[in-house]
Amino acid sequence: MNVQQWYLAALAACLVAALATPTAQANTRGVNWFDDHAAANSSGSPSIRIDLSEQRAYFYKGGRLVGVSKVSSGKPGYRTSPGHFRVLSKHPNHRSTIYGSFVDKRTGRVVKADVNTREDRRPPGTYYRGAKMNHYIRFNGGVGLHASGHVPNYPASHGCVRMPPHMAQKFYRFARVGTPVRVTW
């Protein structure tokens, strides 16, 4: 093997190794990932940035990116507001007080799904059951990050920021009340 062939082989090996090594830079788009070790052991305060144009949430610890999640923010008519906020409260098993279902009192069957308590009247013999919003991180009035089984790659919520359940759990674990949340376009 001559020097040029050796050099090209070494360069190819380095390239293969670099592409096989996961890095924060390589994982910032389109992939849900979270470095628990870095979140737990990095110095500095946590912060969250939600990019509405990308439909992504970024978790930082002391300025270091330690996690990225796909999200689904507010749909037209219910847009998630951009701005600078702080985590106001956290609730592990929150339920919506506005959006949910009317359920038959006797059978427990859903009579009407996707109700808005501000607009829909409760049918006789039913009760209201709010939509699950587990790992709820409230940051702007009633708006917050929370787990959802439906997180399309476009705005689809009533203003909150939906996340895949495993990612909502990570953000919930490492954010604390007072954590800055910046929502940008």
C-alpha positions as CSV (number, residue, x, y, z in Angstrom):
1,M,0.0,0.0,0.0
2,N,1.5,3.3,-1.0
3,V,1.3,6.5,1.1
4,Q,-1.6,7.9,-0.8
5,Q,-3.7,4.7,-0.4
6,W,-2.8,4.5,3.3
7,Y,-3.9,8.2,3.7
8,L,-7.2,7.6,2.0
9,A,-7.9,4.4,4.0
10,A,-7.1,6.3,7.3
11,L,-9.3,9.2,6.3
12,A,-12.2,6.8,5.4
13,A,-11.8,5.0,8.8
14,C,-11.9,8.4,10.6
15,L,-15.0,9.4,8.7
16,V,-16.7,6.1,9.5
17,A,-15.9,6.5,13.2
18,A,-17.1,10.1,13.2
19,L,-20.4,9.2,11.6
20,A,-20.9,6.3,14.0
21,T,-20.4,8.4,17.1
22,P,-23.6,10.1,18.3
23,T,-23.1,13.7,19.1
24,A,-25.4,16.5,20.2
25,Q,-24.7,18.3,16.9
26,A,-25.7,15.2,14.9
27,N,-28.8,14.6,16.8
28,T,-30.3,18.1,17.0
29,R,-32.9,17.6,14.2
30,G,-35.6,15.0,13.8
31,V,-34.5,12.6,16.6
32,N,-35.7,12.4,20.2
33,W,-32.7,12.1,22.4
34,F,-31.7,13.0,25.9
35,D,-28.3,12.7,27.8
36,D,-29.4,11.9,31.4
37,H,-25.8,11.9,32.6
38,A,-25.1,15.3,31.2
39,A,-28.4,16.7,32.6
40,A,-27.6,15.4,36.0
41,N,-23.9,16.2,36.2
42,S,-23.4,19.3,34.2
43,S,-23.0,22.5,36.2
44,G,-25.3,25.4,35.7
45,S,-29.0,25.9,35.5
46,P,-31.5,24.2,33.2
47,S,-33.3,26.1,30.4
48,I,-35.7,25.1,27.7
49,R,-36.1,26.5,24.2
50,I,-39.1,25.7,22.0
51,D,-38.7,26.4,18.3
52,L,-42.2,26.7,16.7
53,S,-40.9,26.7,13.2
54,E,-39.0,23.5,13.7
55,Q,-41.5,21.9,16.1
56,R,-38.7,21.0,18.4
57,A,-37.9,21.5,22.1
58,Y,-34.3,21.8,23.3
59,F,-33.2,21.2,26.9
60,Y,-30.0,22.9,28.1
61,K,-28.0,22.5,31.3
62,G,-25.6,25.3,32.0
63,G,-25.8,26.4,28.3
64,R,-24.9,22.8,27.1
65,L,-27.5,21.1,24.9
66,V,-28.5,17.8,26.6
67,G,-31.7,16.9,24.9
68,V,-34.0,17.4,21.9
69,S,-37.6,16.4,21.4
70,K,-40.1,16.7,18.6
71,V,-43.2,18.6,19.6
72,S,-46.6,19.6,18.3
73,S,-47.6,23.2,19.3
74,G,-50.8,25.1,19.0
75,K,-52.8,24.8,15.7
76,P,-54.3,27.8,13.9
77,G,-56.8,29.6,16.3
78,Y,-54.9,28.2,19.3
79,R,-51.3,29.2,18.5
80,T,-48.6,28.8,21.2
81,S,-47.4,32.3,22.0
82,P,-43.7,33.1,21.5
83,G,-41.9,34.9,24.3
84,H,-39.8,34.5,27.4
85,F,-41.4,32.6,30.3
86,R,-40.5,30.5,33.4
87,V,-41.8,27.2,34.6
88,L,-44.7,28.1,36.9
89,S,-45.6,24.6,38.2
90,K,-45.2,20.9,37.5
91,H,-47.9,18.2,37.7
92,P,-47.1,14.6,37.1
93,N,-50.7,13.4,36.4
94,H,-52.4,16.6,35.2
95,R,-55.8,16.6,33.4
96,S,-57.2,19.4,31.3
97,T,-60.0,21.5,32.8
98,I,-61.1,22.6,29.4
99,Y,-60.6,19.8,26.8
100,G,-61.7,16.2,27.3
101,S,-64.7,13.9,27.0
102,F,-68.2,13.5,28.4
103,V,-68.5,10.0,29.9
104,D,-71.6,8.0,30.8
105,K,-72.0,7.8,34.6
106,R,-73.4,4.3,34.6
107,T,-71.2,2.5,31.9
108,G,-68.0,4.6,31.9
109,R,-68.3,4.8,28.1
110,V,-67.3,8.0,26.3
111,V,-70.5,9.6,25.0
112,K,-68.8,12.6,23.4
113,A,-65.0,13.0,22.8
114,D,-63.0,16.1,22.0
115,V,-65.2,18.5,24.0
116,N,-64.5,22.0,25.0
117,T,-66.1,22.8,28.4
118,R,-66.4,26.5,27.4
119,E,-68.5,25.6,24.3
120,D,-70.1,22.1,24.7
121,R,-73.0,21.4,27.1
122,R,-72.7,18.3,29.2
123,P,-75.4,15.7,28.3
124,P,-77.6,14.4,31.1
125,G,-76.2,11.3,32.8
126,T,-72.6,12.1,32.0
127,Y,-69.6,13.6,33.7
128,Y,-66.6,15.5,32.3
129,R,-63.2,13.7,32.2
130,G,-60.3,16.0,31.3
131,A,-57.7,14.9,28.7
132,K,-54.5,13.4,30.2
133,M,-51.6,15.8,30.2
134,N,-49.0,13.7,32.1
135,H,-45.6,15.3,33.0
136,Y,-47.2,18.8,32.6
137,I,-44.7,21.7,32.9
138,R,-46.8,24.9,33.0
139,F,-45.0,28.0,31.7
140,N,-47.5,30.5,30.4
141,G,-50.9,30.8,32.0
142,G,-52.5,27.4,31.3
143,V,-50.1,26.6,28.5
144,G,-47.3,24.0,29.1
145,L,-45.3,21.1,27.9
146,H,-46.9,17.7,28.4
147,A,-46.9,14.1,27.2
148,S,-49.2,13.0,24.4
149,G,-49.7,10.0,22.3
150,H,-50.3,12.2,19.3
151,V,-47.3,14.3,18.3
152,P,-47.4,15.0,14.6
153,N,-44.7,17.1,12.9
154,Y,-47.0,20.1,12.7
155,P,-49.0,22.3,15.1
156,A,-52.1,20.3,16.3
157,S,-52.8,21.2,19.9
158,H,-55.0,23.7,21.7
159,G,-52.0,25.9,22.6
160,C,-49.9,23.5,24.7
161,V,-46.7,21.9,23.5
162,R,-47.2,18.1,23.1
163,M,-44.2,15.8,23.4
164,P,-43.7,12.0,23.1
165,P,-44.2,10.5,26.6
166,H,-40.6,9.3,27.1
167,M,-39.3,12.8,26.2
168,A,-41.9,14.6,28.4
169,Q,-40.7,12.5,31.3
170,K,-37.1,13.5,30.8
171,F,-37.9,17.2,30.5
172,Y,-40.1,17.0,33.5
173,R,-37.4,15.2,35.6
174,F,-34.7,17.8,35.0
175,A,-36.7,21.1,34.7
176,R,-37.6,22.8,38.0
177,V,-40.0,25.6,38.9
178,G,-38.4,28.8,37.7
179,T,-36.5,27.2,34.8
180,P,-36.5,29.7,31.8
181,V,-38.6,28.7,28.8
182,R,-38.0,30.6,25.6
183,V,-40.5,30.1,22.8
184,T,-39.3,31.3,19.4
185,W,-40.4,31.2,15.7
